[in-house]
Amino acid sequence: MSSGDGTRFVSLGAGDALKGRLLHDVPLARYTSWRVGGPADRLYFPADLDDLAAFLGRLPPEEPLLWLGLGSNLLVRDGGVRGTVIHTRHLNGFERLNGERVRAEAGLACAQLARQCVRQGLRGMEFLCGIPGTVGGALALNAGAVGSETWDRVERVVTIDRAGRLRDRGPEDFDVGYRQVRPRFSGEEWFAAATFRLEPGDAGAGRELVRTLLARRGATQPTQQPNAGSVFRNPPGDYAARLIEACGLKGVCLGGACVSPKHANFIVNTGTATAADIEALMAQVRRTVREATGVELVPEVHVVGEPAGGEA
């Protein structure tokens, strides 16, 4: 079936009975990689895309929505999130298609996608092995590493809107840039799945490349402490980590949040951090770098929710 803008609706025949799990007033700290965050009014775990479509179709059109995968690249404030959070952990399907193509759902971990492709003897997704997020987040941010980016490999995507309607879209429907993807259409839609085009490769060589990339990540990033990945985008022609380190900010702490001594573009939770600590440290880093260098660092991390006590 086609819509007025030329895209195709994907019908999954959603039934009346919901199969997922709905929780109320759930602290989000356990679902975020920083291990901070206040409660969500509602947290829904759809069982599959069919169930997600049915659930969204039942929500009021004005209901605030937040999509959550592995909780990286995200700071949930201590006051929590009003509305409904959709957790994509069960939307983790993977399928080898004809030719050198694979289809992955939004909740599949990037590392799992990389490994699945290697097992299939396909080359091109190894760079995702060290990205601590999901396919949905990688699509939304054009996640990248070691010179490769997610949208380099995208053939088609499936999006879902507030009414639970799924659409098949192509790269031409989006403006894709460095760590940002903007739709060329109106209305709210979120990534539900994607088809990637890859190349034939050697599984053994792929496994070795994955091991090399993970070893490099472990040596250069604070993987043993709660963090959300890179905090700031790299400015044109430079690196955020270099600027932060040049300003003497490595190891600087506010409360339980510290600029990692291992990698200056990571903020770690040393065990007692609040979201307020992390947000305040982000602001201090931005201010110090701006005053010292004139460069305005742009956060890569998305800050959502309300401060503790509901204060603005």
CORGIRA-V813166 format. One line per field, one symbol per residue. phi: phi as a letter, one per 20 degrees, with the letter a starting at -180 (. if undefined). Layout:
# CORGIRA-V813166
phi = ???
This chain:
# CORGIRA-V813166
phi = .ddfenedfdedmfeeefdedddcldfegfddfemcpffegccddffafgfffffffefffeffccdcdemelbdefffncendddeegeecfcbedfmeccdcefeffgfffgfffffemddpdgfffdeebdggffffdlgbalndcgffdfebcddcdfenedcecdgfecedcflbcdfecenebcfdabdddccfbefffffffffffffffffdcefecgbdnfecfffgmbcggfffffemegnfccledcfffebfedddefpcfdffgffffgfffffffffecneefdfefedcndfgnmff
